[in-house]
Amino acid sequence: MKAKQLNHVFLTLQSCMIAVMKDSGGNNYKVPHLNKNGLEREENLPLHLHCDIDIVNKDLTLLQQ
């Protein structure tokens, strides 16, 4: 697998994980569309995505229950 394709796959994985976390671990989410090809053409494609700390803390609290 080429590096470009691998980066696209991992960005999708990260966006799905963030969506799952926003849904408190559920699977009632839609795969977010990131427009990766467009961002890549504009040379703005990130290497990783940011997850809001409030989402992380909320899910950590759920896991500790």
SVG drawing of the C-alpha trace seen along z (x, -y; Angstrom):
<svg xmlns="http://www.w3.org/2000/svg" viewBox="-27 -25 31 27">
<polyline fill="none" stroke="black" stroke-width="0.4" points="0.0,0.0 1.4,-3.4 2.0,-6.0 -0.7,-8.4 -3.3,-5.7 -2.2,-4.5 -2.5,-8.1 -6.1,-8.3 -7.0,-5.0 -5.6,-6.2 -7.4,-9.5 -10.7,-7.7 -9.9,-5.4 -9.2,-8.4 -12.4,-10.2 -14.5,-7.0 -12.9,-6.6 -13.8,-10.2 -17.4,-9.7 -17.7,-6.6 -16.4,-8.5 -18.9,-11.3 -21.6,-8.6 -20.3,-7.3 -19.0,-4.1 -22.1,-3.3 -22.3,-2.4 -25.0,-4.8 -22.8,-7.2 -22.1,-8.0 -18.6,-7.8 -17.5,-11.5 -16.6,-12.7 -13.3,-14.6 -12.8,-15.5 -9.3,-14.1 -8.6,-14.3 -9.5,-18.0 -7.5,-18.8 -4.5,-16.9 -4.8,-19.0 -4.7,-22.1 -1.8,-20.7 -3.8,-20.9 -4.3,-17.2 -3.4,-16.6 -1.3,-13.7 -3.6,-13.2 -6.9,-14.6 -7.6,-16.5 -10.1,-15.1 -11.5,-17.5 -10.4,-16.8 -14.0,-17.0 -14.9,-14.0 -11.9,-12.1 -12.7,-12.9 -16.4,-12.0 -15.5,-8.6 -12.8,-8.0 -15.5,-8.6 -17.8,-6.1 -15.1,-3.5 -14.4,-3.9 -18.0,-3.2"/>
</svg>
